[in-house]
Amino acid sequence: MRIFIKNMVCGRCISAVSNIFSEINIKVKNISLGEVETTSDISEDKLEILEDLLERTGFERIKDSAHQLIEKMKNLIIQKISEMDIDENFLLSDFLSNGLHKDYSALSKTFSQNENLTVEQFFILQKIEKVKELLLYNEFTLTEIAGKLGYKSVQHLSSQFRNITGFTPTEFKKLKVHNRKPLDQI
């Protein structure tokens, strides 16, 4: 049985969800971001318990296909950004179409209708959160960050960063409160 779960954005999320399944004795065949495959079907009673435990931990079971698709898109985007290996000629449309084997216009429409922002806006917001993280770690220069996240120039990164945050990257680094958002709340 496949169960789709909202707000799984990292390895710790996978571990937390795995622990929940283990806690209520549901055997897992495979677990990845946003998706758990069990070795057998789950009774309605156990599904209710599972949903309650997931919600208490900040997750949510996704039941309808549109939201399952959106969660897959989000997870692909988050994973791609976390790899920090985005070519400056990267096309989000090709990436999602190839990754999900669906027409991009249908993917984009489904995302926009359900999320109140476009998939492109979501991608940009995720990249900006990654830029914030990298700026705080102070391991990379702004030029290196721009290269790793697919920006054609530092100026493009800085302009997009300022449009989203209201600060330049340099001003952001100097702030005492950095207002970072958890990835699952974007």
C-alpha positions in Angstrom: 0.0 0.0 0.0 1.3 3.5 -0.9 0.8 6.3 1.5 1.6 9.9 0.6 2.7 12.3 3.3 2.9 16.0 3.2 5.8 18.0 4.7 8.5 15.4 4.4 11.4 17.6 3.2 14.6 16.0 4.5 16.3 12.9 5.9 15.2 13.7 9.4 11.6 13.7 8.2 12.1 10.3 6.7 13.5 9.1 10.0 10.6 10.6 12.0 8.0 9.1 9.7 9.8 5.7 9.8 9.6 5.8 13.6 5.9 6.5 13.6 5.2 3.5 11.3 7.4 1.4 13.5 5.7 2.6 16.7 2.3 1.3 15.5 3.8 -1.9 14.0 3.3 -1.1 10.3 6.0 -2.8 8.2 7.6 -0.5 5.6 8.9 -1.8 2.3 10.2 1.5 1.1 10.3 5.1 2.3 11.3 8.3 0.5 10.4 12.0 0.6 6.6 12.2 0.7 5.9 8.6 0.1 5.8 5.4 2.2 5.2 1.9 0.7 4.0 -0.7 3.2 4.4 -4.4 2.9 0.6 -4.9 3.2 -2.7 -3.0 3.4 -3.5 -1.1 6.5 -6.8 -1.4 8.4 -9.0 1.8 8.7 -8.4 1.8 12.5 -4.6 1.8 12.1 -4.9 4.5 9.3 -6.7 6.7 11.8 -4.0 6.2 14.4 -1.3 6.8 11.8 -2.9 10.0 10.6 -3.2 11.3 14.2 0.5 10.5 15.0 1.6 12.1 11.7 -0.4 15.3 12.4 1.1 15.5 15.9 4.5 15.4 14.4 3.8 18.1 11.7 3.0 15.7 8.8 -0.2 15.0 7.0 -1.5 12.1 5.0 -2.4 13.1 1.5 -5.5 11.4 0.1 -6.3 13.0 -3.3 -4.2 12.6 -6.4 -3.7 16.3 -7.1 -2.1 16.9 -3.7 0.0 13.8 -4.1 1.3 15.2 -7.4 2.0 18.6 -5.9 3.9 17.0 -3.0 6.0 15.0 -5.5 6.8 18.2 -7.4 7.8 20.0 -4.2 10.0 17.1 -3.1 11.7 17.0 -6.5 12.4 20.7 -6.3 13.6 20.6 -2.7 15.9 17.7 -3.5 17.3 19.4 -6.6 18.1 22.6 -4.7 19.7 20.6 -1.8 22.1 19.0 -4.3 23.4 22.5 -5.1 24.3 21.5 -8.6 21.9 23.5 -10.8 23.2 24.5 -14.2 22.6 28.1 -15.3 20.6 26.7 -18.3 18.4 24.5 -16.0 14.8 24.4 -17.1 12.3 23.7 -14.3 9.7 22.7 -16.9 11.9 20.0 -18.4 13.1 18.8 -15.0 9.6 18.3 -13.6 8.2 16.8 -16.9 11.0 14.3 -17.1 10.9 13.5 -13.4 7.2 12.9 -13.2 6.6 11.8 -16.8 3.8 14.3 -17.3 3.1 17.4 -19.4 4.5 20.5 -17.8 1.4 22.7 -18.5 -0.8 20.2 -16.6 1.7 20.0 -13.7 1.9 23.8 -13.6 -1.8 24.2 -13.7 -2.4 21.7 -10.9 0.2 23.3 -8.7 -1.2 26.9 -9.2 -4.8 25.9 -8.7 -4.0 24.3 -5.3 -1.1 26.3 -3.9 -2.0 29.9 -4.6 1.4 30.4 -6.2 3.1 29.1 -9.3 5.5 26.2 -9.3 8.2 28.7 -10.6 7.5 31.0 -7.6 7.8 28.0 -5.3 11.2 27.1 -6.9 12.4 30.7 -6.4 11.3 30.8 -2.8 13.1 27.5 -2.1 16.3 28.8 -3.8 16.2 32.0 -1.7 15.8 29.9 1.5 18.9 27.9 0.4 20.8 31.1 -0.2 19.9 32.4 3.3 21.2 29.1 4.7 24.4 29.2 2.8 25.0 32.9 3.7 24.7 32.1 7.4 27.1 29.2 7.1 29.6 31.5 5.5 31.3 28.6 3.6 30.8 30.0 0.1 31.1 33.3 -1.6 28.1 34.9 -3.2 29.6 34.0 -6.6 29.9 30.3 -5.6 26.4 30.3 -4.3 25.1 31.8 -7.5 26.9 29.1 -9.5 25.7 26.3 -7.4 22.0 27.4 -7.6 21.9 28.1 -11.3 21.9 31.9 -11.3 23.5 33.4 -14.4 25.2 36.1 -12.3 25.6 37.4 -8.8 23.5 40.4 -9.8 20.6 38.2 -10.7 20.8 36.3 -7.4 21.1 39.6 -5.5 18.2 41.2 -7.3 15.9 38.1 -6.8 17.0 37.9 -3.1 16.2 41.6 -2.5 12.8 41.3 -4.3 11.9 38.3 -2.0 13.4 39.4 1.3 13.7 43.2 1.1 17.4 42.9 1.8 20.6 42.5 -0.2 22.5 39.3 0.7 25.1 41.5 2.5 22.4 43.3 4.5 20.8 39.9 5.4 24.1 38.5 6.8 24.3 41.5 9.1 20.8 41.1 10.6 20.6 39.7 14.1 17.3 37.9 13.3 17.4 36.1 10.0 13.8 35.1 9.4 14.4 31.8 7.8 11.4 29.7 6.9 11.1 25.9 7.3 11.0 24.4 3.8 7.7 22.7 4.5 6.1 26.1 5.2 6.9 27.7 1.8 
